[in-house]
Amino acid sequence: MKETECIACHGSGMQADDEGWQYKCSVCDGLGLVAAEREHGTRIMSVDENNRLLD
Ligand SMILES: [Zn+2]
């Protein structure tokens, strides 16, 4: 599955509150990555799989 950088934590996996306390990003669960929208990923994959010249 294609993944993209988490917008909420900018890929760090951590967020900080107003007092400077850091905690695990709730959007990506600390991974720093989130699954890209299915539509885009599917398009790219199907192109790669069919990238052959038919003679
Ligand atoms: Zn995140």
mmCIF file of the protein (N, C-alpha, C, O) and its ligand, coordinates in Angstrom:
data_MODEL
# 
_entry.id   MODEL 
# 
loop_
_entity.id 
_entity.type 
_entity.pdbx_number_of_molecules 
1 polymer     1 
2 non-polymer 1 
# 
_entity_poly.entity_id                      1 
_entity_poly.type                           'polypeptide(L)' 
_entity_poly.nstd_linkage                   no 
_entity_poly.nstd_monomer                   no 
_entity_poly.pdbx_seq_one_letter_code       MKETECIACHGSGMQADDEGWQYKCSVCDGLGLVAAEREHGTRIMSVDENNRLLD 
_entity_poly.pdbx_seq_one_letter_code_can   MKETECIACHGSGMQADDEGWQYKCSVCDGLGLVAAEREHGTRIMSVDENNRLLD 
_entity_poly.pdbx_strand_id                 A 
# 
loop_
_entity_poly_seq.entity_id 
_entity_poly_seq.num 
_entity_poly_seq.mon_id 
_entity_poly_seq.hetero 
1 1  MET n 
1 2  LYS n 
1 3  GLU n 
1 4  THR n 
1 5  GLU n 
1 6  CYS n 
1 7  ILE n 
1 8  ALA n 
1 9  CYS n 
1 10 HIS n 
1 11 GLY n 
1 12 SER n 
1 13 GLY n 
1 14 MET n 
1 15 GLN n 
1 16 ALA n 
1 17 ASP n 
1 18 ASP n 
1 19 GLU n 
1 20 GLY n 
1 21 TRP n 
1 22 GLN n 
1 23 TYR n 
1 24 LYS n 
1 25 CYS n 
1 26 SER n 
1 27 VAL n 
1 28 CYS n 
1 29 ASP n 
1 30 GLY n 
1 31 LEU n 
1 32 GLY n 
1 33 LEU n 
1 34 VAL n 
1 35 ALA n 
1 36 ALA n 
1 37 GLU n 
1 38 ARG n 
1 39 GLU n 
1 40 HIS n 
1 41 GLY n 
1 42 THR n 
1 43 ARG n 
1 44 ILE n 
1 45 MET n 
1 46 SER n 
1 47 VAL n 
1 48 ASP n 
1 49 GLU n 
1 50 ASN n 
1 51 ASN n 
1 52 ARG n 
1 53 LEU n 
1 54 LEU n 
1 55 ASP n 
# 
loop_
_struct_asym.id 
_struct_asym.entity_id 
A 1 
B 2 
# 
loop_
_chem_comp.id 
_chem_comp.type 
_chem_comp.mon_nstd_flag 
ALA 'L-peptide linking' y 
ARG 'L-peptide linking' y 
ASN 'L-peptide linking' y 
ASP 'L-peptide linking' y 
CYS 'L-peptide linking' y 
GLN 'L-peptide linking' y 
GLU 'L-peptide linking' y 
GLY 'peptide linking'   y 
HIS 'L-peptide linking' y 
ILE 'L-peptide linking' y 
LEU 'L-peptide linking' y 
LYS 'L-peptide linking' y 
MET 'L-peptide linking' y 
SER 'L-peptide linking' y 
THR 'L-peptide linking' y 
TRP 'L-peptide linking' y 
TYR 'L-peptide linking' y 
VAL 'L-peptide linking' y 
ZN  non-polymer         . 
# 
_pdbx_entity_nonpoly.entity_id   2 
_pdbx_entity_nonpoly.name        ? 
_pdbx_entity_nonpoly.comp_id     ZN 
# 
_pdbx_nonpoly_scheme.asym_id         B 
_pdbx_nonpoly_scheme.entity_id       2 
_pdbx_nonpoly_scheme.mon_id          ZN 
_pdbx_nonpoly_scheme.ndb_seq_num     1 
_pdbx_nonpoly_scheme.pdb_seq_num     101 
_pdbx_nonpoly_scheme.auth_seq_num    101 
_pdbx_nonpoly_scheme.pdb_mon_id      ZN 
_pdbx_nonpoly_scheme.auth_mon_id     ZN 
_pdbx_nonpoly_scheme.pdb_strand_id   A 
_pdbx_nonpoly_scheme.pdb_ins_code    . 
# 
loop_
_atom_site.group_PDB 
_atom_site.id 
_atom_site.type_symbol 
_atom_site.label_atom_id 
_atom_site.label_alt_id 
_atom_site.label_comp_id 
_atom_site.label_asym_id 
_atom_site.label_entity_id 
_atom_site.label_seq_id 
_atom_site.pdbx_PDB_ins_code 
_atom_site.Cartn_x 
_atom_site.Cartn_y 
_atom_site.Cartn_z 
_atom_site.occupancy 
_atom_site.B_iso_or_equiv 
_atom_site.pdbx_formal_charge 
_atom_site.auth_seq_id 
_atom_site.auth_comp_id 
_atom_site.auth_asym_id 
_atom_site.auth_atom_id 
_atom_site.pdbx_PDB_model_num 
ATOM   1   N  N  . MET A 1 1  ? 0.850  -1.205 0.000   1.00 0.00 ? 1   MET A N  1 
ATOM   2   C  CA . MET A 1 1  ? 0.000  0.000  0.000   1.00 0.00 ? 1   MET A CA 1 
ATOM   3   C  C  . MET A 1 1  ? 0.876  1.243  0.000   1.00 0.00 ? 1   MET A C  1 
ATOM   4   O  O  . MET A 1 1  ? 1.872  1.320  0.720   1.00 0.00 ? 1   MET A O  1 
ATOM   5   N  N  . LYS A 1 2  ? 0.496  2.194  -0.804  1.00 0.00 ? 2   LYS A N  1 
ATOM   6   C  CA . LYS A 1 2  ? 1.264  3.428  -0.876  1.00 0.00 ? 2   LYS A CA 1 
ATOM   7   C  C  . LYS A 1 2  ? 0.985  4.272  0.364   1.00 0.00 ? 2   LYS A C  1 
ATOM   8   O  O  . LYS A 1 2  ? -0.155 4.368  0.819   1.00 0.00 ? 2   LYS A O  1 
ATOM   9   N  N  . GLU A 1 3  ? 2.043  4.883  0.907   1.00 0.00 ? 3   GLU A N  1 
ATOM   10  C  CA . GLU A 1 3  ? 1.871  5.717  2.091   1.00 0.00 ? 3   GLU A CA 1 
ATOM   11  C  C  . GLU A 1 3  ? 2.428  7.103  1.835   1.00 0.00 ? 3   GLU A C  1 
ATOM   12  O  O  . GLU A 1 3  ? 3.322  7.289  1.010   1.00 0.00 ? 3   GLU A O  1 
ATOM   13  N  N  . THR A 1 4  ? 1.895  8.053  2.542   1.00 0.00 ? 4   THR A N  1 
ATOM   14  C  CA . THR A 1 4  ? 2.342  9.424  2.389   1.00 0.00 ? 4   THR A CA 1 
ATOM   15  C  C  . THR A 1 4  ? 2.599  10.044 3.758   1.00 0.00 ? 4   THR A C  1 
ATOM   16  O  O  . THR A 1 4  ? 2.084  9.564  4.768   1.00 0.00 ? 4   THR A O  1 
ATOM   17  N  N  . GLU A 1 5  ? 3.380  11.087 3.789   1.00 0.00 ? 5   GLU A N  1 
ATOM   18  C  CA . GLU A 1 5  ? 3.741  11.707 5.066   1.00 0.00 ? 5   GLU A CA 1 
ATOM   19  C  C  . GLU A 1 5  ? 2.509  12.235 5.790   1.00 0.00 ? 5   GLU A C  1 
ATOM   20  O  O  . GLU A 1 5  ? 1.633  12.852 5.183   1.00 0.00 ? 5   GLU A O  1 
ATOM   21  N  N  . CYS A 1 6  ? 2.455  11.987 7.077   1.00 0.00 ? 6   CYS A N  1 
ATOM   22  C  CA . CYS A 1 6  ? 1.327  12.438 7.887   1.00 0.00 ? 6   CYS A CA 1 
ATOM   23  C  C  . CYS A 1 6  ? 1.318  13.968 7.962   1.00 0.00 ? 6   CYS A C  1 
ATOM   24  O  O  . CYS A 1 6  ? 2.317  14.591 8.320   1.00 0.00 ? 6   CYS A O  1 
ATOM   25  N  N  . ILE A 1 7  ? 0.182  14.550 7.622   1.00 0.00 ? 7   ILE A N  1 
ATOM   26  C  CA . ILE A 1 7  ? 0.086  16.010 7.617   1.00 0.00 ? 7   ILE A CA 1 
ATOM   27  C  C  . ILE A 1 7  ? 0.104  16.565 9.041   1.00 0.00 ? 7   ILE A C  1 
ATOM   28  O  O  . ILE A 1 7  ? 0.651  17.640 9.286   1.00 0.00 ? 7   ILE A O  1 
ATOM   29  N  N  . ALA A 1 8  ? -0.494 15.829 9.974   1.00 0.00 ? 8   ALA A N  1 
ATOM   30  C  CA . ALA A 1 8  ? -0.654 16.329 11.346  1.00 0.00 ? 8   ALA A CA 1 
ATOM   31  C  C  . ALA A 1 8  ? 0.690  16.492 12.056  1.00 0.00 ? 8   ALA A C  1 
ATOM   32  O  O  . ALA A 1 8  ? 0.880  17.441 12.816  1.00 0.00 ? 8   ALA A O  1 
ATOM   33  N  N  . CYS A 1 9  ? 1.621  15.567 11.811  1.00 0.00 ? 9   CYS A N  1 
ATOM   34  C  CA . CYS A 1 9  ? 2.899  15.613 12.533  1.00 0.00 ? 9   CYS A CA 1 
ATOM   35  C  C  . CYS A 1 9  ? 4.074  15.803 11.580  1.00 0.00 ? 9   CYS A C  1 
ATOM   36  O  O  . CYS A 1 9  ? 5.225  15.773 12.016  1.00 0.00 ? 9   CYS A O  1 
ATOM   37  N  N  . HIS A 1 10 ? 3.814  15.994 10.319  1.00 0.00 ? 10  HIS A N  1 
ATOM   38  C  CA . HIS A 1 10 ? 4.858  16.214 9.313   1.00 0.00 ? 10  HIS A CA 1 
ATOM   39  C  C  . HIS A 1 10 ? 5.863  15.069 9.253   1.00 0.00 ? 10  HIS A C  1 
ATOM   40  O  O  . HIS A 1 10 ? 7.051  15.287 9.012   1.00 0.00 ? 10  HIS A O  1 
ATOM   41  N  N  . GLY A 1 11 ? 5.385  13.866 9.472   1.00 0.00 ? 11  GLY A N  1 
ATOM   42  C  CA . GLY A 1 11 ? 6.225  12.691 9.320   1.00 0.00 ? 11  GLY A CA 1 
ATOM   43  C  C  . GLY A 1 11 ? 7.057  12.337 10.532  1.00 0.00 ? 11  GLY A C  1 
ATOM   44  O  O  . GLY A 1 11 ? 7.803  11.359 10.502  1.00 0.00 ? 11  GLY A O  1 
ATOM   45  N  N  . SER A 1 12 ? 6.945  13.120 11.609  1.00 0.00 ? 12  SER A N  1 
ATOM   46  C  CA . SER A 1 12 ? 7.769  12.852 12.787  1.00 0.00 ? 12  SER A CA 1 
ATOM   47  C  C  . SER A 1 12 ? 7.137  11.797 13.694  1.00 0.00 ? 12  SER A C  1 
ATOM   48  O  O  . SER A 1 12 ? 7.836  11.153 14.477  1.00 0.00 ? 12  SER A O  1 
ATOM   49  N  N  . GLY A 1 13 ? 5.841  11.621 13.594  1.00 0.00 ? 13  GLY A N  1 
ATOM   50  C  CA . GLY A 1 13 ? 5.134  10.675 14.448  1.00 0.00 ? 13  GLY A CA 1 
ATOM   51  C  C  . GLY A 1 13 ? 4.812  11.231 15.825  1.00 0.00 ? 13  GLY A C  1 
ATOM   52  O  O  . GLY A 1 13 ? 4.193  10.554 16.646  1.00 0.00 ? 13  GLY A O  1 
ATOM   53  N  N  . MET A 1 14 ? 5.233  12.461 16.076  1.00 0.00 ? 14  MET A N  1 
ATOM   54  C  CA . MET A 1 14 ? 5.001  13.074 17.380  1.00 0.00 ? 14  MET A CA 1 
ATOM   55  C  C  . MET A 1 14 ? 4.303  14.416 17.195  1.00 0.00 ? 14  MET A C  1 
ATOM   56  O  O  . MET A 1 14 ? 4.505  15.115 16.202  1.00 0.00 ? 14  MET A O  1 
ATOM   57  N  N  . GLN A 1 15 ? 3.478  14.751 18.178  1.00 0.00 ? 15  GLN A N  1 
ATOM   58  C  CA . GLN A 1 15 ? 2.860  16.071 18.196  1.00 0.00 ? 15  GLN A CA 1 
ATOM   59  C  C  . GLN A 1 15 ? 3.156  16.722 19.541  1.00 0.00 ? 15  GLN A C  1 
ATOM   60  O  O  . GLN A 1 15 ? 3.434  16.034 20.523  1.00 0.00 ? 15  GLN A O  1 
ATOM   61  N  N  . ALA A 1 16 ? 3.095  18.041 19.579  1.00 0.00 ? 16  ALA A N  1 
ATOM   62  C  CA . ALA A 1 16 ? 3.347  18.750 20.836  1.00 0.00 ? 16  ALA A CA 1 
ATOM   63  C  C  . ALA A 1 16 ? 2.161  19.662 21.149  1.00 0.00 ? 16  ALA A C  1 
ATOM   64  O  O  . ALA A 1 16 ? 1.583  20.280 20.254  1.00 0.00 ? 16  ALA A O  1 
ATOM   65  N  N  . ASP A 1 17 ? 1.815  19.734 22.415  1.00 0.00 ? 17  ASP A N  1 
ATOM   66  C  CA . ASP A 1 17 ? 0.709  20.601 22.801  1.00 0.00 ? 17  ASP A CA 1 
ATOM   67  C  C  . ASP A 1 17 ? 1.225  22.010 23.124  1.00 0.00 ? 17  ASP A C  1 
ATOM   68  O  O  . ASP A 1 17 ? 2.401  22.311 22.922  1.00 0.00 ? 17  ASP A O  1 
ATOM   69  N  N  . ASP A 1 18 ? 0.348  22.848 23.617  1.00 0.00 ? 18  ASP A N  1 
ATOM   70  C  CA . ASP A 1 18 ? 0.696  24.246 23.853  1.00 0.00 ? 18  ASP A CA 1 
ATOM   71  C  C  . ASP A 1 18 ? 1.797  24.419 24.904  1.00 0.00 ? 18  ASP A C  1 
ATOM   72  O  O  . ASP A 1 18 ? 2.519  25.416 24.890  1.00 0.00 ? 18  ASP A O  1 
ATOM   73  N  N  . GLU A 1 19 ? 1.922  23.457 25.806  1.00 0.00 ? 19  GLU A N  1 
ATOM   74  C  CA . GLU A 1 19 ? 2.921  23.552 26.867  1.00 0.00 ? 19  GLU A CA 1 
ATOM   75  C  C  . GLU A 1 19 ? 4.233  22.869 26.494  1.00 0.00 ? 19  GLU A C  1 
ATOM   76  O  O  . GLU A 1 19 ? 5.154  22.797 27.308  1.00 0.00 ? 19  GLU A O  1 
ATOM   77  N  N  . GLY A 1 20 ? 4.315  22.370 25.265  1.00 0.00 ? 20  GLY A N  1 
ATOM   78  C  CA . GLY A 1 20 ? 5.556  21.765 24.805  1.00 0.00 ? 20  GLY A CA 1 
ATOM   79  C  C  . GLY A 1 20 ? 5.676  20.283 25.097  1.00 0.00 ? 20  GLY A C  1 
ATOM   80  O  O  . GLY A 1 20 ? 6.708  19.678 24.810  1.00 0.00 ? 20  GLY A O  1 
ATOM   81  N  N  . TRP A 1 21 ? 4.627  19.684 25.669  1.00 0.00 ? 21  TRP A N  1 
ATOM   82  C  CA . TRP A 1 21 ? 4.659  18.238 25.905  1.00 0.00 ? 21  TRP A CA 1 
ATOM   83  C  C  . TRP A 1 21 ? 4.494  17.516 24.578  1.00 0.00 ? 21  TRP A C  1 
ATOM   84  O  O  . TRP A 1 21 ? 3.627  17.855 23.773  1.00 0.00 ? 21  TRP A O  1 
ATOM   85  N  N  . GLN A 1 22 ? 5.321  16.537 24.366  1.00 0.00 ? 22  GLN A N  1 
ATOM   86  C  CA . GLN A 1 22 ? 5.203  15.759 23.134  1.00 0.00 ? 22  GLN A CA 1 
ATOM   87  C  C  . GLN A 1 22 ? 4.442  14.467 23.400  1.00 0.00 ? 22  GLN A C  1 
ATOM   88  O  O  . GLN A 1 22 ? 4.561  13.867 24.468  1.00 0.00 ? 22  GLN A O  1 
ATOM   89  N  N  . TYR A 1 23 ? 3.680  14.062 22.435  1.00 0.00 ? 23  TYR A N  1 
ATOM   90  C  CA . TYR A 1 23 ? 2.929  12.809 22.556  1.00 0.00 ? 23  TYR A CA 1 
ATOM   91  C  C  . TYR A 1 23 ? 2.758  12.189 21.186  1.00 0.00 ? 23  TYR A C  1 
ATOM   92  O  O  . TYR A 1 23 ? 2.929  12.853 20.164  1.00 0.00 ? 23  TYR A O  1 
ATOM   93  N  N  . LYS A 1 24 ? 2.427  10.942 21.173  1.00 0.00 ? 24  LYS A N  1 
ATOM   94  C  CA . LYS A 1 24 ? 2.295  10.206 19.919  1.00 0.00 ? 24  LYS A CA 1 
ATOM   95  C  C  . LYS A 1 24 ? 1.171  10.777 19.071  1.00 0.00 ? 24  LYS A C  1 
ATOM   96  O  O  . LYS A 1 24 ? 0.074  11.043 19.562  1.00 0.00 ? 24  LYS A O  1 
ATOM   97  N  N  . CYS A 1 25 ? 1.458  10.957 17.816  1.00 0.00 ? 25  CYS A N  1 
ATOM   98  C  CA . CYS A 1 25 ? 0.474  11.516 16.895  1.00 0.00 ? 25  CYS A CA 1 
ATOM   99  C  C  . CYS A 1 25 ? -0.745 10.603 16.818  1.00 0.00 ? 25  CYS A C  1 
ATOM   100 O  O  . CYS A 1 25 ? -0.612 9.401  16.590  1.00 0.00 ? 25  CYS A O  1 
ATOM   101 N  N  . SER A 1 26 ? -1.920 11.170 17.007  1.00 0.00 ? 26  SER A N  1 
ATOM   102 C  CA . SER A 1 26 ? -3.146 10.375 17.010  1.00 0.00 ? 26  SER A CA 1 
ATOM   103 C  C  . SER A 1 26 ? -3.635 10.083 15.599  1.00 0.00 ? 26  SER A C  1 
ATOM   104 O  O  . SER A 1 26 ? -4.458 9.190  15.396  1.00 0.00 ? 26  SER A O  1 
ATOM   105 N  N  . VAL A 1 27 ? -3.134 10.830 14.626  1.00 0.00 ? 27  VAL A N  1 
ATOM   106 C  CA . VAL A 1 27 ? -3.582 10.645 13.243  1.00 0.00 ? 27  VAL A CA 1 
ATOM   107 C  C  . VAL A 1 27 ? -2.916 9.417  12.622  1.00 0.00 ? 27  VAL A C  1 
ATOM   108 O  O  . VAL A 1 27 ? -3.585 8.589  12.003  1.00 0.00 ? 27  VAL A O  1 
ATOM   109 N  N  . CYS A 1 28 ? -1.602 9.304  12.790  1.00 0.00 ? 28  CYS A N  1 
ATOM   110 C  CA . CYS A 1 28 ? -0.852 8.200  12.177  1.00 0.00 ? 28  CYS A CA 1 
ATOM   111 C  C  . CYS A 1 28 ? -0.419 7.179  13.218  1.00 0.00 ? 28  CYS A C  1 
ATOM   112 O  O  . CYS A 1 28 ? 0.275  6.220  12.879  1.00 0.00 ? 28  CYS A O  1 
ATOM   113 N  N  . ASP A 1 29 ? -0.809 7.357  14.473  1.00 0.00 ? 29  ASP A N  1 
ATOM   114 C  CA . ASP A 1 29 ? -0.462 6.438  15.555  1.00 0.00 ? 29  ASP A CA 1 
ATOM   115 C  C  . ASP A 1 29 ? 1.045  6.330  15.752  1.00 0.00 ? 29  ASP A C  1 
ATOM   116 O  O  . ASP A 1 29 ? 1.562  5.268  16.099  1.00 0.00 ? 29  ASP A O  1 
ATOM   117 N  N  . GLY A 1 30 ? 1.746  7.443  15.527  1.00 0.00 ? 30  GLY A N  1 
ATOM   118 C  CA . GLY A 1 30 ? 3.177  7.499  15.781  1.00 0.00 ? 30  GLY A CA 1 
ATOM   119 C  C  . GLY A 1 30 ? 4.044  6.995  14.642  1.00 0.00 ? 30  GLY A C  1 
ATOM   120 O  O  . GLY A 1 30 ? 5.268  6.958  14.771  1.00 0.00 ? 30  GLY A O  1 
ATOM   121 N  N  . LEU A 1 31 ? 3.445  6.612  13.547  1.00 0.00 ? 31  LEU A N  1 
ATOM   122 C  CA . LEU A 1 31 ? 4.215  6.077  12.419  1.00 0.00 ? 31  LEU A CA 1 
ATOM   123 C  C  . LEU A 1 31 ? 4.814  7.183  11.558  1.00 0.00 ? 31  LEU A C  1 
ATOM   124 O  O  . LEU A 1 31 ? 5.860  6.982  10.941  1.00 0.00 ? 31  LEU A O  1 
ATOM   125 N  N  . GLY A 1 32 ? 4.174  8.336  11.506  1.00 0.00 ? 32  GLY A N  1 
ATOM   126 C  CA . GLY A 1 32 ? 4.631  9.413  10.633  1.00 0.00 ? 32  GLY A CA 1 
ATOM   127 C  C  . GLY A 1 32 ? 4.170  9.258  9.203   1.00 0.00 ? 32  GLY A C  1 
ATOM   128 O  O  . GLY A 1 32 ? 4.440  10.103 8.350   1.00 0.00 ? 32  GLY A O  1 
ATOM   129 N  N  . LEU A 1 33 ? 3.474  8.172  8.952   1.00 0.00 ? 33  LEU A N  1 
ATOM   130 C  CA . LEU A 1 33 ? 2.972  7.925  7.608   1.00 0.00 ? 33  LEU A CA 1 
ATOM   131 C  C  . LEU A 1 33 ? 1.498  7.553  7.683   1.00 0.00 ? 33  LEU A C  1 
ATOM   132 O  O  . LEU A 1 33 ? 1.049  6.930  8.645   1.00 0.00 ? 33  LEU A O  1 
ATOM   133 N  N  . VAL A 1 34 ? 0.763  7.937  6.671   1.00 0.00 ? 34  VAL A N  1 
ATOM   134 C  CA . VAL A 1 34 ? -0.628 7.528  6.572   1.00 0.00 ? 34  VAL A CA 1 
ATOM   135 C  C  . VAL A 1 34 ? -0.868 6.965  5.179   1.00 0.00 ? 34  VAL A C  1 
ATOM   136 O  O  . VAL A 1 34 ? -0.177 7.332  4.228   1.00 0.00 ? 34  VAL A O  1 
ATOM   137 N  N  . ALA A 1 35 ? -1.823 6.096  5.062   1.00 0.00 ? 35  ALA A N  1 
ATOM   138 C  CA . ALA A 1 35 ? -2.130 5.502  3.763   1.00 0.00 ? 35  ALA A CA 1 
ATOM   139 C  C  . ALA A 1 35 ? -2.636 6.578  2.810   1.00 0.00 ? 35  ALA A C  1 
ATOM   140 O  O  . ALA A 1 35 ? -3.502 7.380  3.158   1.00 0.00 ? 35  ALA A O  1 
ATOM   141 N  N  . ALA A 1 36 ? -2.086 6.580  1.619   1.00 0.00 ? 36  ALA A N  1 
ATOM   142 C  CA . ALA A 1 36 ? -2.547 7.527  0.616   1.00 0.00 ? 36  ALA A CA 1 
ATOM   143 C  C  . ALA A 1 36 ? -3.952 7.144  0.164   1.00 0.00 ? 36  ALA A C  1 
ATOM   144 O  O  . ALA A 1 36 ? -4.407 6.021  0.380   1.00 0.00 ? 36  ALA A O  1 
ATOM   145 N  N  . GLU A 1 37 ? -4.614 8.080  -0.455  1.00 0.00 ? 37  GLU A N  1 
ATOM   146 C  CA . GLU A 1 37 ? -5.948 7.790  -0.952  1.00 0.00 ? 37  GLU A CA 1 
ATOM   147 C  C  . GLU A 1 37 ? -5.891 6.643  -1.950  1.00 0.00 ? 37  GLU A C  1 
ATOM   148 O  O  . GLU A 1 37 ? -5.027 6.612  -2.825  1.00 0.00 ? 37  GLU A O  1 
ATOM   149 N  N  . ARG A 1 38 ? -6.796 5.727  -1.814  1.00 0.00 ? 38  ARG A N  1 
ATOM   150 C  CA . ARG A 1 38 ? -6.787 4.517  -2.639  1.00 0.00 ? 38  ARG A CA 1 
ATOM   151 C  C  . ARG A 1 38 ? -6.750 4.836  -4.123  1.00 0.00 ? 38  ARG A C  1 
ATOM   152 O  O  . ARG A 1 38 ? -6.055 4.165  -4.887  1.00 0.00 ? 38  ARG A O  1 
ATOM   153 N  N  . GLU A 1 39 ? -7.467 5.819  -4.523  1.00 0.00 ? 39  GLU A N  1 
ATOM   154 C  CA . GLU A 1 39 ? -7.603 6.112  -5.951  1.00 0.00 ? 39  GLU A CA 1 
ATOM   155 C  C  . GLU A 1 39 ? -6.240 6.341  -6.593  1.00 0.00 ? 39  GLU A C  1 
ATOM   156 O  O  . GLU A 1 39 ? -5.960 5.792  -7.659  1.00 0.00 ? 39  GLU A O  1 
ATOM   157 N  N  . HIS A 1 40 ? -5.391 7.144  -5.961  1.00 0.00 ? 40  HIS A N  1 
ATOM   158 C  CA . HIS A 1 40 ? -4.079 7.457  -6.525  1.00 0.00 ? 40  HIS A CA 1 
ATOM   159 C  C  . HIS A 1 40 ? -3.189 6.225  -6.553  1.00 0.00 ? 40  HIS A C  1 
ATOM   160 O  O  . HIS A 1 40 ? -2.548 5.949  -7.567  1.00 0.00 ? 40  HIS A O  1 
ATOM   161 N  N  . GLY A 1 41 ? -3.141 5.486  -5.462  1.00 0.00 ? 41  GLY A N  1 
ATOM   162 C  CA . GLY A 1 41 ? -2.287 4.310  -5.365  1.00 0.00 ? 41  GLY A CA 1 
ATOM   163 C  C  . GLY A 1 41 ? -2.641 3.265  -6.401  1.00 0.00 ? 41  GLY A C  1 
ATOM   164 O  O  . GLY A 1 41 ? -1.758 2.672  -7.022  1.00 0.00 ? 41  GLY A O  1 
ATOM   165 N  N  . THR A 1 42 ? -3.910 3.041  -6.586  1.00 0.00 ? 42  THR A N  1 
ATOM   166 C  CA . THR A 1 42 ? -4.355 2.038  -7.545  1.00 0.00 ? 42  THR A CA 1 
ATOM   167 C  C  . THR A 1 42 ? -3.940 2.410  -8.962  1.00 0.00 ? 42  THR A C  1 
ATOM   168 O  O  . THR A 1 42 ? -3.535 1.552  -9.746  1.00 0.00 ? 42  THR A O  1 
ATOM   169 N  N  . ARG A 1 43 ? -4.042 3.660  -9.273  1.00 0.00 ? 43  ARG A N  1 
ATOM   170 C  CA . ARG A 1 43 ? -3.663 4.121  -10.603 1.00 0.00 ? 43  ARG A CA 1 
ATOM   171 C  C  . ARG A 1 43 ? -2.193 3.842  -10.874 1.00 0.00 ? 43  ARG A C  1 
ATOM   172 O  O  . ARG A 1 43 ? -1.843 3.317  -11.931 1.00 0.00 ? 43  ARG A O  1 
ATOM   173 N  N  . ILE A 1 44 ? -1.346 4.184  -9.941  1.00 0.00 ? 44  ILE A N  1 
ATOM   174 C  CA . ILE A 1 44 ? 0.095  4.018  -10.144 1.00 0.00 ? 44  ILE A CA 1 
ATOM   175 C  C  . ILE A 1 44 ? 0.445  2.537  -10.283 1.00 0.00 ? 44  ILE A C  1 
ATOM   176 O  O  . ILE A 1 44 ? 1.229  2.158  -11.152 1.00 0.00 ? 44  ILE A O  1 
ATOM   177 N  N  . MET A 1 45 ? -0.137 1.708  -9.427  1.00 0.00 ? 45  MET A N  1 
ATOM   178 C  CA . MET A 1 45 ? 0.165  0.283  -9.465  1.00 0.00 ? 45  MET A CA 1 
ATOM   179 C  C  . MET A 1 45 ? -0.234 -0.335 -10.792 1.00 0.00 ? 45  MET A C  1 
ATOM   180 O  O  . MET A 1 45 ? 0.533  -1.112 -11.362 1.00 0.00 ? 45  MET A O  1 
ATOM   181 N  N  . SER A 1 46 ? -1.410 -0.010 -11.295 1.00 0.00 ? 46  SER A N  1 
ATOM   182 C  CA . SER A 1 46 ? -1.888 -0.642 -12.523 1.00 0.00 ? 46  SER A CA 1 
ATOM   183 C  C  . SER A 1 46 ? -1.023 -0.236 -13.712 1.00 0.00 ? 46  SER A C  1 
ATOM   184 O  O  . SER A 1 46 ? -0.851 -1.012 -14.653 1.00 0.00 ? 46  SER A O  1 
ATOM   185 N  N  . VAL A 1 47 ? -0.482 0.973  -13.670 1.00 0.00 ? 47  VAL A N  1 
ATOM   186 C  CA . VAL A 1 47 ? 0.390  1.414  -14.752 1.00 0.00 ? 47  VAL A CA 1 
ATOM   187 C  C  . VAL A 1 47 ? 1.682  0.603  -14.746 1.00 0.00 ? 47  VAL A C  1 
ATOM   188 O  O  . VAL A 1 47 ? 2.153  0.155  -15.792 1.00 0.00 ? 47  VAL A O  1 
ATOM   189 N  N  . ASP A 1 48 ? 2.245  0.421  -13.560 1.00 0.00 ? 48  ASP A N  1 
ATOM   190 C  CA . ASP A 1 48 ? 3.499  -0.335 -13.458 1.00 0.00 ? 48  ASP A CA 1 
ATOM   191 C  C  . ASP A 1 48 ? 3.333  -1.777 -13.936 1.00 0.00 ? 48  ASP A C  1 
ATOM   192 O  O  . ASP A 1 48 ? 4.190  -2.309 -14.642 1.00 0.00 ? 48  ASP A O  1 
ATOM   193 N  N  . GLU A 1 49 ? 2.233  -2.396 -13.547 1.00 0.00 ? 49  GLU A N  1 
ATOM   194 C  CA . GLU A 1 49 ? 2.023  -3.797 -13.892 1.00 0.00 ? 49  GLU A CA 1 
ATOM   195 C  C  . GLU A 1 49 ? 1.838  -4.010 -15.391 1.00 0.00 ? 49  GLU A C  1 
ATOM   196 O  O  . GLU A 1 49 ? 2.177  -5.067 -15.922 1.00 0.00 ? 49  GLU A O  1 
ATOM   197 N  N  . ASN A 1 50 ? 1.313  -3.024 -16.051 1.00 0.00 ? 50  ASN A N  1 
ATOM   198 C  CA . ASN A 1 50 ? 1.008  -3.174 -17.473 1.00 0.00 ? 50  ASN A CA 1 
ATOM   199 C  C  . ASN A 1 50 ? 2.004  -2.445 -18.363 1.00 0.00 ? 50  ASN A C  1 
ATOM   200 O  O  . ASN A 1 50 ? 1.747  -2.213 -19.544 1.00 0.00 ? 50  ASN A O  1 
ATOM   201 N  N  . ASN A 1 51 ? 3.141  -2.088 -17.782 1.00 0.00 ? 51  ASN A N  1 
ATOM   202 C  CA . ASN A 1 51 ? 4.129  -1.312 -18.537 1.00 0.00 ? 51  ASN A CA 1 
ATOM   203 C  C  . ASN A 1 51 ? 4.991  -2.218 -19.403 1.00 0.00 ? 51  ASN A C  1 
ATOM   204 O  O  . ASN A 1 51 ? 6.210  -2.267 -19.243 1.00 0.00 ? 51  ASN A O  1 
ATOM   205 N  N  . ARG A 1 52 ? 4.352  -2.935 -20.319 1.00 0.00 ? 52  ARG A N  1 
ATOM   206 C  CA . ARG A 1 52 ? 5.077  -3.808 -21.246 1.00 0.00 ? 52  ARG A CA 1 
ATOM   207 C  C  . ARG A 1 52 ? 4.662  -3.467 -22.673 1.00 0.00 ? 52  ARG A C  1 
ATOM   208 O  O  . ARG A 1 52 ? 3.538  -3.032 -22.925 1.00 0.00 ? 52  ARG A O  1 
ATOM   209 N  N  . LEU A 1 53 ? 5.572  -3.669 -23.579 1.00 0.00 ? 53  LEU A N  1 
ATOM   210 C  CA . LEU A 1 53 ? 5.252  -3.444 -24.985 1.00 0.00 ? 53  LEU A CA 1 
ATOM   211 C  C  . LEU A 1 53 ? 4.618  -4.695 -25.561 1.00 0.00 ? 53  LEU A C  1 
ATOM   212 O  O  . LEU A 1 53 ? 5.164  -5.794 -25.467 1.00 0.00 ? 53  LEU A O  1 
ATOM   213 N  N  . LEU A 1 54 ? 3.468  -4.503 -26.152 1.00 0.00 ? 54  LEU A N  1 
ATOM   214 C  CA . LEU A 1 54 ? 2.790  -5.636 -26.772 1.00 0.00 ? 54  LEU A CA 1 
ATOM   215 C  C  . LEU A 1 54 ? 3.143  -5.682 -28.248 1.00 0.00 ? 54  LEU A C  1 
ATOM   216 O  O  . LEU A 1 54 ? 2.899  -4.721 -28.978 1.00 0.00 ? 54  LEU A O  1 
ATOM   217 N  N  . ASP A 1 55 ? 3.707  -6.777 -28.683 1.00 0.00 ? 55  ASP A N  1 
ATOM   218 C  CA . ASP A 1 55 ? 4.191  -6.879 -30.070 1.00 0.00 ? 55  ASP A CA 1 
ATOM   219 C  C  . ASP A 1 55 ? 3.186  -7.591 -30.958 1.00 0.00 ? 55  ASP A C  1 
ATOM   220 O  O  . ASP A 1 55 ? 3.430  -7.763 -32.152 1.00 0.00 ? 55  ASP A O  1 
HETATM 221 ZN ZN . ZN  B 2 .  ? 1.124  11.820 12.388  1.00 0.00 2 101 ZN  A ZN 1 
# 
